[in-house]
Amino acid sequence: MKNIVITGSTSGIGKELTELLSVDNKVFAGYRNKTLISDRTNVDYFYIDMTNRQSINDAAEYIKSKVDKIDILINVAGCVVAGPVEMLDTDRLREQFEVNTFSHIEFTQKLLPVLDDSRVINLSSMASFGLFPFISPYCASKRALDIFFNAFELETHKNIKVISIKPGVIATPLWKKSVDNNMPQFENYAGYERELEFLKDNALKNSNRGLDVREVAKFIQKVAFSKKPKSSYTIGFDAKMAQFFSYFPQDFINFMMKKGMEYRFRK
């Protein structure tokens, strides 16, 4: 029985992972909304707010008080900040990086005393390839997550394997949440109404299409226990296409993206 820590465990991929991995392992499952908790065998829920440094520290201290070793840490919690760069409030940019990047670094740092011969799995995204306009904060935060943790594996004196999971579109509640969180700001982006309306509609459609969340969770489960996991996995046709296009010169990527935007926003 392994000791596993999962953040963002009450919805989407985190919830599926908690259900799958708790069958044969001890899971410490991070939550922010207590009403979403359901009692499960082998699951010890702990409160963590990824925007609150004291909460992150308290969560890590709680886990360290329970076990001497964490075998697998899975950083799942995240959010999406959207909008045109020229109008984005920098406080919202800070919020994006706080949740998607800095909180995971700090949580991992706090757990280091019980991390050795361990695996750290980060839920990144195809957005980390940096191709998508109007969600640049999300793209940048996921790319930064990958860069920081890759450096962490190279630098640490401990035996810790870092794994980045980069899925494409997944049918999860994240899309509806992202629309709800960004809609109040969309009203301030005068001149971009057409683009943002498309972005909103596309996000809502993603709630019911794309990769099946349980299949992605099963894939992560397989990676978590594989003998020699790779440093990075790209899941889904759209993610593999994003990776493919990321190899092209930036000018070509920009040209193709602009043409695609002209076509979509004209419809």
N, C-alpha and C positions, 0 to 999 in steps of 0.2 A: 504493500500500500504506500503510494507516494503522497507527499505533502505538496499541494498545489494551491497557488494564490491566483485569483482572477478578479480584475477590476471590471466595473460595468456589467455586473452579473445578473441584473434583473430584467434585461430586455435584449432582443436581438441575438447576436453571436455569443455574447457573454452568458446569457441565460441558457442557451443550448449547450454551451461548453460545461456549465455548472451541472446540468442534468446528466450529460454523458460521462463526465470525468468522476462524478461522485459515486458512480456505481461501484468502482473498485479502488477508490482513492479518497483521502481526506482533502476536502476543498474548503479553503477560506475564500468566501465570496463577498466582494465589496459592493455596497449599495449606497444610494443617496436617498431614495424614496422608500421608506419603510413599508408602505402599503403594497409594494410590489413583491415583498418577500413571501415565499411559501416554504413551509417546513419540509426539509428533505434529510434523509439519512446521510450521514458523513459530511454534512455541510455546516460550516460555522460562519455565519454572516457577521460582517463587521462594517461599521459606518465609515465612509470616506467621501469627502467633498474635494474633488480635484482642483478646485479654485481656492482652497483654504490650506495654507501650509501647516497650520497647527493640526488640522484634521488629518492630513497626510502623515504627520509625525505620530499622532495618536494611534492611527491605524497600524502603522509599522510596529510600534511598541506593543500593541495588543498581540499581533501575530508572533513577535519574538518571545512574548511571555508564554505562548502556547507550545511552541516547537523549537527544537535546536537546529533544524535544517529545513529549508524549502527546496524541493527538487525542481519544481517548475513554477515560474512566475509568468503569467499571461496578462499583458497590459492591453486592455480592450477599450476602456472608457474613452469617449471622444465626442466632439461636437463639430458643427459646420458653421463658419461665418462666411457670408457671401456679399458681393457687391462690387461695383467698379472701384478700382484702386484710388482714382483721383478724389473720390468722395468718402472713402472708408474712414471712420473715426479710429484713430490709432489706439484708443482704449479697447476697441473691439478686436483689433489685431493682437493686442496683448492678451486678451481673454482667450483667443484662439490658440495661441502658443502655450498659455498657462495650462489649458486643459489637455491639449493633444501632445505636448512636448515636455514642457518643464515639469509638470506634475509626475510624469512617468520616470523622468530622470531622478527627481527627488525621492520618490517612493522606492525606487531601486536602490539608491544610495543608502536610504534608511534601513533597508533589508539586507545590506551587504554582510553583516555579521552572521546571518544564517543562509547565505548564498555561497556555495562552493560545490564543485562537481554538479552544477545546476544548469538549467536552461532558462533563458529569458526569451519569451516569444512576444513580439510586438505586432499588434494588428495595424499594419500600415494601410496602403491603398494604392490603386493604380494612379490616383491623383498625385502620388509622390514623383511620378515621371514629369509632372509640371506642364501638362499640355492644355489645361482647361481654363478658359477665361471666366471671370466673375466668381470663381471660387478659389482665387489665388491664395487667400489666407489658409484655407484647408490644405491645398497642394503644398505650400511652403512648410506648414507645420508637420506634415507627414514626411516630407523629404528631410527636414531637420531631425526628426525622430530617428530616421534610418542612419543619418550621418553620425549623430551623437553616439548611438548605441553600437555602431560598427567600430568607432574609435574606442569605445568602452571595452569591447571584447579584445581589441589589440593591446590596450594599455594595462588592463587589470592583471595583477599577479595571481588572481584566483582562476580556477578552471571553470569558466562560465561560457557557454555557447549561446550566442545571440542569434535569433532567427526572425526575419521580417516576413510577414505574410501580406501579400499585396493582391487583394481580391478586386474584381470588377464590381459592377452594380450588383448589390444583394438586396433581396426583398426583406427589408427590416424597418422597424419604426423610426430609425434614424432620419429617414427622408421627411416624414411628417413633422418630426420634431424640428428639423432644420428649417422647414417652411415657417412653422409657428414662431421660432426664435428670430427669424430674419424679416418677417413681414413688416413689423413696425418701422424698421429702418428703410425698407424699400420705398416708403412714401417720401423719403428725403432725397431720392436719387432721380431728380428731374432730368428728363431727356433720355433716360434709359428704361422707360416703362415697357417698351416692347420686348427688350432683351430679358428683363427681369420677370416679366409675365411668362415668357417661354421657360425660363429657369425654374420658376415655381411649378408650372404645369408638368415639366419633365421630372422634377423631384417627386411630385405626388404620384406620377405614373410608376416611378421606381419602387414605390412601396409595395407594388403587386407584381413586379416583374424582376427579371434578373436571376441570379443564382439563388438556389434554395438555401436558407440559412442553416438548416440542419446538415446539409451536405458539406457546407463550408466548415462547420464545427467538426464534423467527422474527419475532414481532411486535416484540420489542425490537430485533432487528437492523434491521428496517425503520425504526423510530423513530430509531435511532442514525445512519442515513445520510440521513434525510429533510431536505429543504432548510429547512423552517421547522417544527420540532417544537414541540408544545405543552409547557407546563410540567408537565402532569399527564395521565396516561392511566389509566382504570379499565377492567380487562379481566375479562369474565365476567359472567353474569347476576346471580350472588349479590353480586358487588362493586358492580354498578350499583344493586342494590336497597339495599345498605348505604349507598351514597352518597345515594340518594333519601330514605331514612328519616332520615339525618343532618340534613336540612333542617327536620325537625319540631321543635316545642318539646321540651325535655328531659323534662318531666313526661309527655308523651305517649309518648315513646320508652321511658321507664322503665315505664310502665303496660303497654305492649305486650310488653316484654321479660319482665316478671314473669309475665304471662299465658302467654307462650310457655314459660317455665321450668316453671310449674306443670303445664302439659300434658305436657311432655316427661319431667319427672322423676316424674310419676305413672304413666307407662306401664310 
